[in-house]
Amino acid sequence: MNSLKGDIIKLIKTGFFHIFTSQVINKILLFSTVLILVRIVSKTDYGIYSYSNNIVSMFLLLNGLGAVSGLLQFGSENRKNPDKLLAYSQFARKVGIMASLFISLLISLYAIFIDTNIEGVTTLLLLMSFLPLTQYLYSYIEIGFRIRLQNKLFSMLSILNSVLVLIFTLIGATLFGITGVVVCQYIGFFLSILFAMFIANRKGHLKNTTLKLTYKEKKQFVKLSFISSLSNAISQMLYLIDVLIIGIIIQSTLVIASYKTATVIPFAILFIPMAIITYIYPYFASHNNDREWIRSNYLKLIKGLILLNGIISIGMYIGAPWIIGFLFGDEYMSAVEPFRVLAIGYFIAATFRIPSGNVLVTLRRVSFNFYNALISGIFNVILNVLLISKFGSIGAAYSTVGVYIISSLISTIYLYKILYKDKKILPEI
């Protein structure tokens, strides 16, 4: 009991509950933005905005070519070496800004040369084309607080950004429609960046250093960043491809709407394990050559997640009819069975897939994660086609859970091998 009490006190002091609370608040604010926005703009305008935003979101999967991920990893490893940390920070800023500008250019070219056949999308895409740079700059400044374990400041800035973007999104929508949404979102991000820069500068995060990274260090940084970016992009496609294949095979908007409803909560609450990863990542990265520390704390993590996620999954499974009926209405009761399948999938992803994959990144096994994501992505497409054809929309849920199981087994077995079998825990990238 004393040990548990001590662990809770430590979590409070080190800002875990600040991070978790901020993630919850951000999810609520994001959900509120959508609920309010659909009531301010017309259905047609919201469709144009959603379609344009979806296209930009695809490009944003590779934003900065993963430079923020690289900075989190190498910055955490060098947290006790301020000059080396600043050197990595300067390099990440340069690489990330150049990559974000390139992605902005790609969005502009897509808007100009690809005919979407939907009036208004081209203009909106051009307006959105600088979102990659804006979002990268904010993420770059924010990540400095995570690296230095200043979790309370990180959480405060995260909530502030969500609040500002929400306020200016709604102001823009009310005054100028969907073009106002995009323009005023820039204002929200700009104010967030200015405030974050002010705090970061006072903490010494943005100081320059004369220390230069070696060619080898730059190469390692770029490789880890780029491969992590590709792996994340492929993994995120897992949450997008099922609806696309349902549309191709079944071609029913009612079935798509029902299945999409079933995915909302199981996918959304994945923020819970991600909030925990947000907190623990710098600790694991800074101890990534200490086998005993990684092994001991990973086991503690998994035991805690089994208990937490088990309770959540059982609650979703049993309460599925009430949850679907209360939140979405009786017309969506056909979503209950896919929802139950995805509730089981949540337990697998939140307990094994997400933790093992992120711990492998802290151990610099980014190439392995990429191959795992690629294999999982291929299986995802194959299983979706086969199972949707045979079982209908619930086949998409079966496919998602199947991919969770495959990727979890691959990453967990490999992590076990590293922690218990390999002689060298931290190889060169």
C-alpha positions as CSV (number, residue, x, y, z in Angstrom):
1,M,0.0,0.0,0.0
2,N,2.8,2.4,0.9
3,S,4.5,1.5,-2.4
4,L,1.3,2.4,-4.3
5,K,0.9,5.6,-2.4
6,G,4.5,6.5,-3.2
7,D,4.0,5.8,-6.9
8,I,0.9,8.0,-7.0
9,I,2.7,10.9,-5.2
10,K,5.5,10.6,-7.7
11,L,3.1,10.7,-10.7
12,I,1.5,13.8,-9.3
13,K,4.9,15.5,-8.7
14,T,6.2,14.7,-12.2
15,G,3.1,15.9,-14.0
16,F,1.5,12.7,-15.2
17,F,-2.0,13.7,-14.2
18,H,-1.4,17.1,-15.8
19,I,-0.7,15.3,-19.1
20,F,-3.6,13.0,-18.8
21,T,-6.1,15.7,-17.8
22,S,-4.9,17.9,-20.7
23,Q,-5.4,15.0,-23.2
24,V,-9.0,14.5,-21.9
25,I,-9.7,18.3,-22.1
26,N,-8.2,18.4,-25.6
27,K,-10.5,15.6,-26.8
28,I,-13.5,17.3,-25.3
29,L,-12.6,20.6,-27.0
30,L,-12.0,18.9,-30.3
31,F,-15.3,17.1,-30.1
32,S,-17.1,20.3,-29.1
33,T,-15.5,22.1,-32.1
34,V,-17.1,19.6,-34.5
35,L,-20.5,19.7,-32.7
36,I,-20.7,23.5,-32.8
37,L,-19.2,23.9,-36.2
38,V,-21.8,21.7,-37.9
39,R,-24.5,24.0,-36.4
40,I,-22.9,27.2,-37.6
41,V,-22.1,26.4,-41.2
42,S,-24.3,24.8,-43.8
43,K,-24.2,21.1,-44.4
44,T,-22.7,21.7,-47.9
45,D,-20.0,24.0,-46.6
46,Y,-19.2,21.6,-43.8
47,G,-18.8,18.8,-46.4
48,I,-16.4,20.9,-48.4
49,Y,-14.4,21.8,-45.3
50,S,-14.3,18.1,-44.1
51,Y,-13.2,16.9,-47.5
52,S,-10.5,19.5,-47.8
53,N,-9.3,18.9,-44.2
54,N,-9.2,15.1,-44.9
55,I,-6.9,15.7,-47.8
56,V,-4.6,18.0,-45.8
57,S,-4.6,15.5,-42.9
58,M,-3.2,12.9,-45.3
59,F,-0.3,15.2,-46.1
60,L,0.2,16.0,-42.5
61,L,0.9,12.4,-41.7
62,L,4.4,13.1,-43.0
63,N,4.7,16.6,-41.6
64,G,8.2,17.7,-40.9
65,L,9.3,14.3,-42.0
66,G,9.2,13.2,-38.4
67,A,11.7,15.8,-37.1
68,V,9.7,16.3,-33.9
69,S,9.9,12.5,-33.3
70,G,13.7,12.6,-33.9
71,L,14.1,15.6,-31.5
72,L,12.0,13.8,-28.8
73,Q,14.3,10.7,-29.0
74,F,17.7,12.3,-29.3
75,G,16.8,15.2,-27.1
76,S,15.6,12.8,-24.3
77,E,18.9,10.8,-24.7
78,N,20.9,14.0,-24.2
79,R,18.7,15.8,-21.7
80,K,21.7,16.0,-19.2
81,N,23.9,17.5,-21.9
82,P,22.4,20.9,-22.6
83,D,24.7,21.9,-25.5
84,K,24.1,18.6,-27.3
85,L,20.3,19.0,-26.7
86,L,20.4,22.5,-28.2
87,A,22.4,21.3,-31.2
88,Y,19.8,18.6,-31.9
89,S,17.0,21.2,-31.4
90,Q,18.6,23.6,-33.9
91,F,19.0,20.8,-36.5
92,A,15.4,19.7,-35.9
93,R,14.2,23.2,-36.5
94,K,16.0,23.5,-39.8
95,V,15.0,20.1,-41.1
96,G,11.4,20.4,-39.9
97,I,10.8,23.8,-41.4
98,M,12.3,22.8,-44.8
99,A,10.2,19.6,-44.8
100,S,7.0,21.4,-43.8
101,L,7.5,24.0,-46.5
102,F,7.9,21.2,-49.0
103,I,4.7,19.6,-47.9
104,S,2.9,22.9,-48.1
105,L,4.1,23.1,-51.7
106,L,2.8,19.6,-52.4
107,I,-0.7,20.6,-51.0
108,S,-0.7,23.7,-53.3
109,L,0.3,21.6,-56.3
110,Y,-2.5,19.1,-55.5
111,A,-5.0,21.9,-55.2
112,I,-4.0,23.4,-58.5
113,F,-3.6,20.3,-60.7
114,I,-5.8,17.7,-59.2
115,D,-9.5,18.1,-60.1
116,T,-11.6,17.1,-57.1
117,N,-14.9,17.9,-58.9
118,I,-16.2,19.6,-55.8
119,E,-16.6,23.4,-56.0
120,G,-14.7,25.3,-53.3
121,V,-12.2,22.6,-52.4
122,T,-9.3,24.1,-54.5
123,T,-9.6,27.5,-52.8
124,L,-9.8,25.9,-49.3
125,L,-6.8,23.7,-50.0
126,L,-4.7,26.7,-51.0
127,L,-5.8,28.5,-47.8
128,M,-4.8,25.4,-45.8
129,S,-1.5,24.9,-47.5
130,F,0.5,26.6,-44.7
131,L,-1.0,24.5,-42.0
132,P,2.0,22.1,-42.1
133,L,4.4,24.9,-41.2
134,T,2.2,26.3,-38.6
135,Q,1.5,23.0,-36.9
136,Y,5.2,22.0,-37.1
137,L,6.4,25.2,-35.4
138,Y,4.0,24.8,-32.5
139,S,4.8,21.1,-32.1
140,Y,8.6,21.8,-32.3
141,I,8.4,24.4,-29.4
142,E,6.0,22.2,-27.4
143,I,8.2,19.1,-27.6
144,G,11.0,21.0,-25.8
145,F,9.0,20.9,-22.6
146,R,8.4,17.1,-22.9
147,I,12.1,16.4,-23.4
148,R,13.0,18.4,-20.2
149,L,10.2,16.7,-18.3
150,Q,8.4,20.0,-17.8
151,N,5.1,18.2,-18.1
152,K,3.0,20.9,-16.3
153,L,4.0,23.6,-18.8
154,F,3.6,21.1,-21.7
155,S,0.0,20.4,-20.6
156,M,-0.8,24.0,-20.0
157,L,0.4,25.0,-23.5
158,S,-1.5,22.1,-25.1
159,I,-4.8,23.2,-23.5
160,L,-4.2,26.8,-24.3
161,N,-3.6,25.9,-28.0
162,S,-6.8,23.9,-28.1
163,V,-8.8,26.7,-26.5
164,L,-7.5,29.3,-28.8
165,V,-8.0,27.2,-32.0
166,L,-11.6,26.4,-30.8
167,I,-12.4,30.1,-30.1
168,F,-11.0,31.5,-33.4
169,T,-12.5,28.6,-35.4
170,L,-15.9,29.5,-34.1
171,I,-15.4,33.2,-34.6
172,G,-14.2,32.6,-38.2
173,A,-17.2,30.3,-38.9
174,T,-19.7,32.8,-37.5
175,L,-18.3,35.8,-39.4
176,F,-16.9,34.4,-42.6
177,G,-18.0,30.8,-43.1
178,I,-15.5,28.0,-43.9
179,T,-12.8,30.4,-45.3
180,G,-13.0,32.2,-42.0
181,V,-12.5,28.9,-40.2
182,V,-9.2,28.3,-41.9
183,V,-7.9,31.9,-41.6
184,C,-8.9,32.2,-38.0
185,Q,-7.3,28.9,-37.1
186,Y,-4.0,30.4,-38.2
187,I,-4.6,33.2,-35.8
188,G,-5.2,30.7,-33.0
189,F,-2.0,28.8,-33.8
190,F,0.0,32.0,-34.2
191,L,-1.0,33.2,-30.7
192,S,-0.2,29.8,-29.3
193,I,3.2,29.8,-31.0
194,L,4.0,33.3,-29.7
195,F,3.1,32.4,-26.1
196,A,4.9,29.1,-26.3
197,M,8.0,30.9,-27.6
198,F,7.9,33.4,-24.8
199,I,7.8,30.6,-22.2
200,A,10.4,28.5,-24.0
201,N,12.7,31.4,-24.4
202,R,12.5,32.2,-20.6
203,K,13.4,28.6,-19.9
204,G,16.4,28.7,-22.2
205,H,15.0,26.2,-24.7
206,L,15.6,28.4,-27.8
207,K,19.2,29.4,-27.1
208,N,21.8,28.9,-29.8
209,T,24.9,26.8,-29.3
210,T,28.2,26.7,-31.2
211,L,28.3,22.9,-30.8
212,K,27.8,21.2,-34.2
213,L,26.4,17.7,-34.8
214,T,28.6,15.3,-36.7
215,Y,27.6,14.0,-40.1
216,K,26.9,10.6,-38.4
217,E,24.7,12.2,-35.8
218,K,22.7,14.1,-38.4
219,K,22.4,11.0,-40.5
220,Q,21.0,9.0,-37.5
221,F,18.6,11.8,-36.7
222,V,17.2,12.0,-40.2
223,K,16.9,8.3,-40.6
224,L,15.1,7.8,-37.3
225,S,12.8,10.7,-38.0
226,F,11.9,9.7,-41.5
227,I,11.3,6.0,-40.7
228,S,9.3,6.9,-37.7
229,S,7.2,9.3,-39.8
230,L,6.6,6.6,-42.4
231,S,5.7,4.0,-39.8
232,N,3.2,6.4,-38.1
233,A,1.7,7.3,-41.5
234,I,1.1,3.6,-42.3
235,S,-0.3,2.9,-38.8
236,Q,-2.7,5.9,-39.0
237,M,-4.0,4.5,-42.4
238,L,-5.3,1.6,-40.4
239,Y,-8.0,4.0,-39.1
240,L,-9.0,5.2,-42.5
241,I,-8.8,2.3,-45.0
242,D,-11.7,0.2,-43.6
243,V,-14.3,2.9,-44.4
244,L,-12.9,3.3,-47.9
245,I,-13.1,-0.5,-48.6
246,I,-16.7,-0.7,-47.1
247,G,-17.6,2.1,-49.6
248,I,-16.1,0.3,-52.5
249,I,-17.5,-3.2,-51.7
250,I,-20.9,-2.5,-50.1
251,Q,-21.6,1.0,-51.6
252,S,-24.1,2.0,-49.0
253,T,-23.9,5.3,-47.2
254,L,-26.1,3.9,-44.4
255,V,-23.7,1.0,-43.7
256,I,-20.8,3.4,-43.8
257,A,-22.5,5.8,-41.3
258,S,-23.3,2.9,-39.0
259,Y,-19.8,1.5,-39.0
260,K,-18.2,4.9,-38.7
261,T,-20.3,5.4,-35.6
262,A,-19.1,2.1,-34.2
263,T,-15.5,3.3,-34.5
264,V,-15.8,6.7,-32.9
265,I,-15.4,5.8,-29.2
266,P,-13.0,2.8,-29.5
267,F,-10.6,4.9,-31.7
268,A,-11.0,8.1,-29.7
269,I,-10.2,6.6,-26.3
270,L,-6.8,5.4,-27.7
271,F,-5.8,8.8,-26.3
272,I,-5.6,7.0,-22.9
273,P,-2.6,4.8,-23.7
274,M,-1.1,7.6,-25.8
275,A,-1.3,10.0,-22.8
276,I,0.6,7.5,-20.8
277,I,3.2,7.1,-23.5
278,T,3.5,10.9,-23.8
279,Y,4.5,10.9,-20.1
280,I,6.8,7.9,-20.0
281,Y,8.6,8.2,-23.4
282,P,11.3,10.6,-22.3
283,Y,12.1,8.4,-19.3
284,F,12.5,5.3,-21.4
285,A,14.5,7.1,-24.0
286,S,16.9,8.5,-21.4
287,H,17.4,4.9,-20.0
288,N,17.5,3.2,-23.4
289,N,20.8,1.5,-22.6
290,D,19.8,0.2,-19.2
291,R,18.3,-3.2,-19.8
292,E,17.2,-3.8,-16.2
293,W,15.5,-0.5,-15.9
294,I,13.6,-0.9,-19.2
295,R,12.6,-4.5,-18.4
296,S,11.4,-3.7,-14.9
297,N,9.4,-0.6,-15.8
298,Y,7.9,-2.1,-19.0
299,L,6.5,-5.0,-17.0
300,K,5.0,-2.5,-14.5
301,L,3.5,-0.5,-17.4
302,I,1.9,-3.6,-19.0
303,K,0.5,-4.9,-15.6
304,G,-1.1,-1.5,-15.1
305,L,-2.5,-1.3,-18.6
306,I,-4.0,-4.8,-18.4
307,L,-6.0,-3.7,-15.4
308,L,-7.0,-0.3,-16.7
309,N,-7.8,-1.3,-20.3
310,G,-9.5,-4.5,-19.1
311,I,-12.0,-2.5,-17.1
312,I,-12.6,-0.1,-20.0
313,S,-13.1,-2.8,-22.6
314,I,-15.5,-4.8,-20.5
315,G,-17.5,-1.7,-19.8
316,M,-17.7,-0.9,-23.5
317,Y,-18.6,-4.5,-24.4
318,I,-21.4,-4.8,-21.8
319,G,-22.7,-1.3,-22.2
320,A,-22.6,-1.2,-26.0
321,P,-26.4,-1.0,-26.6
322,W,-26.8,1.8,-24.1
323,I,-23.8,3.7,-25.3
324,I,-24.8,3.6,-28.9
325,G,-28.4,4.4,-28.2
326,F,-27.7,7.2,-25.8
327,L,-25.0,9.0,-27.9
328,F,-26.2,8.3,-31.5
329,G,-29.8,7.2,-31.4
330,D,-31.8,4.1,-32.0
331,E,-31.3,4.3,-35.8
332,Y,-27.6,3.4,-35.2
333,M,-28.2,0.2,-33.1
334,S,-26.7,-1.8,-36.0
335,A,-23.4,-0.4,-34.8
336,V,-23.6,-2.4,-31.5
337,E,-21.9,-5.6,-32.8
338,P,-19.0,-3.8,-34.6
339,F,-18.6,-1.6,-31.5
340,R,-18.2,-4.7,-29.3
341,V,-15.6,-6.2,-31.6
342,L,-13.7,-2.9,-31.6
343,A,-14.0,-2.8,-27.8
344,I,-11.9,-6.0,-27.7
345,G,-9.6,-4.5,-30.2
346,Y,-9.1,-1.5,-28.0
347,F,-7.8,-3.7,-25.2
348,I,-5.2,-5.4,-27.5
349,A,-4.0,-2.1,-29.1
350,A,-3.9,-0.1,-25.9
351,T,-2.2,-2.8,-23.8
352,F,0.3,-4.3,-26.2
353,R,0.5,-2.7,-29.7
354,I,0.9,1.0,-28.7
355,P,3.3,0.4,-25.7
356,S,5.6,-2.1,-27.3
357,G,5.8,-0.1,-30.5
358,N,6.7,3.1,-28.7
359,V,9.2,1.4,-26.4
360,L,10.9,-0.1,-29.5
361,V,11.3,3.5,-30.8
362,T,13.0,4.5,-27.6
363,L,15.4,1.7,-28.2
364,R,16.0,3.0,-31.8
365,R,14.4,0.0,-33.4
366,V,12.6,2.3,-35.9
367,S,13.4,0.1,-39.0
368,F,11.7,-2.9,-37.3
369,N,8.7,-0.7,-36.5
370,F,8.5,0.3,-40.1
371,Y,8.5,-3.3,-41.4
372,N,5.9,-4.2,-38.8
373,A,3.7,-1.3,-39.9
374,L,4.2,-2.3,-43.5
375,I,3.3,-6.0,-42.9
376,S,0.3,-4.9,-40.8
377,G,-0.8,-2.5,-43.5
378,I,-0.7,-5.2,-46.2
379,F,-2.6,-7.6,-43.9
380,N,-5.1,-4.8,-43.2
381,V,-6.0,-4.4,-46.8
382,I,-6.2,-8.2,-47.5
383,L,-8.3,-8.9,-44.4
384,N,-10.6,-6.0,-45.1
385,V,-11.4,-7.1,-48.6
386,L,-11.9,-10.8,-47.6
387,L,-13.9,-10.2,-44.4
388,I,-16.0,-7.3,-45.6
389,S,-17.0,-9.3,-48.7
390,K,-18.0,-12.3,-46.4
391,F,-19.4,-10.6,-43.3
392,G,-20.3,-7.1,-44.3
393,S,-19.3,-4.1,-42.2
394,I,-18.6,-6.1,-39.1
395,G,-15.8,-7.8,-41.2
396,A,-14.0,-4.4,-41.1
397,A,-14.0,-4.6,-37.3
398,Y,-12.7,-8.2,-37.4
399,S,-10.0,-7.0,-39.7
400,T,-9.0,-4.2,-37.4
401,V,-8.7,-6.5,-34.4
402,G,-6.8,-9.1,-36.5
403,V,-4.3,-6.5,-37.5
404,Y,-4.0,-5.4,-33.8
405,I,-3.2,-9.0,-32.9
406,I,-0.7,-9.5,-35.6
407,S,1.3,-6.2,-35.0
408,S,1.1,-6.7,-31.2
409,L,2.5,-10.2,-31.4
410,I,5.3,-9.1,-33.7
411,S,6.4,-6.1,-31.7
412,T,6.0,-7.8,-28.3
413,I,8.0,-10.9,-29.2
414,Y,10.7,-8.8,-30.7
415,L,10.8,-6.5,-27.6
416,Y,11.1,-9.7,-25.4
417,K,14.0,-10.8,-27.6
418,I,15.8,-7.5,-27.1
419,L,15.2,-7.4,-23.3
420,Y,16.0,-11.0,-22.5
421,K,18.1,-12.5,-25.4
422,D,20.2,-9.9,-27.2
423,K,23.6,-9.1,-25.9
424,K,23.5,-5.5,-27.2
425,I,20.3,-3.5,-26.3
426,L,21.1,-0.3,-28.3
427,P,22.4,-0.8,-31.8
428,E,23.4,1.8,-34.3
429,I,20.6,3.2,-36.4
